[in-house]
Amino acid sequence: MANLASRPLGEPDRVERVKTRRLGPDGPEISVVGFGAWEAGGDAWGPNESEERVIEAMHAGLDAGMNWIDTAEVYGGGVSERIVGRAVADRRDRALVFTKVAPASEGTGFRPTEVASAIRASLQRLGLDHLDLYQLHWPDDTGIPVEETWGAMVAVRDEGLARHVGVSNFDQSLIERCESVGRVDSLQNELSLLLQGDREKLLPWLAERGITYLAYSPMAAGILTGAMRADRVFPDDDWRSGRRDPDEEHPELFRPGAFEANVAKADRLGGIATRLGTTTASLALAWVAAVGATTAAIAGSRDPEHARSNAGAGDLELDAEVLAEIDSIFT
């Protein structure tokens, strides 16, 4: 690991250029792969080795061409946002920052006054005067009309606190309700070779409306990195174990039986990756970037080398024959 004390955190290495696509109908160009900072919260994937190590990974991704980082208020109860703020402090001119507000009780809440309070708290933790994208993290189930919440999101965009506003984990009907109030710039949903639910209908519908699609968990929470064995045992403080919260169901991809089958598919994907001279993780990311109308994929890591590798995956071109071969494994 590089010694961060020997080089100021704000001093960048040479920045690589990678493929980009537009955020929303009139937004900035964003790299096809962005940095996901969920792990940086240190509460769902096991504790951080050190904040400096996480910042080094973020810097590695940025230097390799990523130009945005996605975080949320609930990642470590604000820890991730604070670390992201440190990472971009001297790189704001080339690091777009996206974050999210969550419903109560896990997050600040979706009432208009709560949304207004939440964005200001996130900006304070991040050390920023505005966000590039502010998102609703998941739908509210406490009875607050989504139109009321979306009106508050439009207000923060109009005020300039967020340049763009979007939603996450929403379906078409909820997006349509938001759009009746004001433009939705983006949707962030889960999409990977192992979870393709949005591929057939939602992605084309979004493309018709110019709504950006950000795919999270494109490597299926690590299964599609090619580094997992079927006998892998996750520690209790890792959400993939299904033991971190007794009130939560065991994650679908990691249920006994399903997990072993998914690892076997990842192994077959690895065979294609080897033939193409790339890694399993890069191939999984490249597939997400190539499928349907996906705009970009979110790839998180606390390892600088992995971050560098992830950044270049969006430039990997997959022809129709390779895409069909991959589909034969996962469909």
Secondary structure by P-SEA (a helix, b strand, c coil): cccccccccccccbbbbcbbbbccccccccccbbbbccccccccccccccaaaaaaaaaaaaaacccbbbbccccccaaaaaaaaaaaccccccbbbbbccccccccccccaaaaaaaaaaaaaaaccccccbbbccccccccccaaaaaaaaaaaaaaccccccccccccaaaaaaaaacccccbbbbbbccccccccccaaaaaaaacbbbbbccccccccccccccccccccccccccccccccccccccccaaaaaaaaaaaaaaaaaaaaacccaaaaaaaaaaccccccbbbbbbccaaaaaaaaacccccccaaaaaaaaaacc
